[in-house]
Amino acid sequence: MMTLISYDVSTTDKEGKTRLRKIAKECQNYGQRVQNSVFEVSLDYANFLKLKDRLLKIMNKEKDSLRFYYLGKNWTNRIEHFGAKPGYNPDGVLFFG
């Protein structure tokens, strides 16, 4: 299931900066950064629920926001990309160096 995750974390204090790094790190563990605070993740439903739970535990619901956009299995028809940072296929081959 392809999901787009976006977040806005208040960084007016040290705790906010820590939350921002933790949320970004969790998202990087599961997906690809496509904008500064936007990630595409392709996970089965069980692993997505684990990630969502981790993110909700990190965020401060009074100061921060998280948004989840469920693009489903036919996501390739729902994403258009223009400009810098070429897109990627999360179902393709990954190379680790």
N, C-alpha and C positions, 0 to 999 in steps of 0.2 A: 504494500500500500504506500503510494507516494504521498507525502505530507510536506507542506511548507510551514516552517515554524518561524515566526518573527517575534522579536522581543524589544522592549524598551525598559531599560533599567536605570533608575535614578542613581547618579554617581556623585551626588553632592556631598557624600561623606565616605569614609574609608570602607565601611561595610557595603555600601553600594558598589564600589569598585571591585570588591571581592566577589559579590554576587554576580556582577557582569562577567568576570573571568570564569567563574564556575559554570554559569549557564552556557557561555561560549564553548567551554571545554566539553561539557556534556554533549552539546550539539555536534561538535567536531568528532566525537567518538562514534557517532552514528550516521553522520551525513556530510554533505558538502556545503561550505559557505558560498552563497551566491551574491550576497550583498553584506554590508557590515554587520547587520543584526538580523540576517535572514538566512535560513538553512533549508535545503531540500534533503529530506530523509526518506529512504525507501526501506521499510521494515515490515515484518509480519505484525499482525495486530497485537500479539502478546508482548513483543519487544517494544512496540510503540507505546503500549500502556506503561511499561517500566520506565521508559524515557520520560514520558509525560509526568509520571509520578515524581521522578527525581527533579525535574524542572520546577514543578509546583512546590516542592519542599524547599528549594533554594530561594525562590523569589519571595519578595515582600509584597503581599497583596495590597498593602496600603500605598506603596510607592511605585511598583513596577507593573508591567503588563506583558502577557504572553498571548499570542494568537496562533491557532492551529488551523490550517486550510487543508482539508482532506481532498486530494486530487484523484485518489483511487487508482485503478489499474490502467486506465486509458489516459494517463497523464500526458503522454507525448503529444496528444492533440490539444492539450489545454495550456501549454507553455510556449510562448514565443520569446526569443531572445534577440536583442540587437545591441551592438556596441562591443565594448571591451569585455574582457574575461569570458572567453569562449565557454559554451555550455558543455555538459558532460552527460554520459549515459550511465546512471548508477547500476544498470543491469549488465554493463559491458565489462571488459577485462580491466583489472586494476593492477598497476605496477608499483611496487614498493622499492625504493632505492636505498 
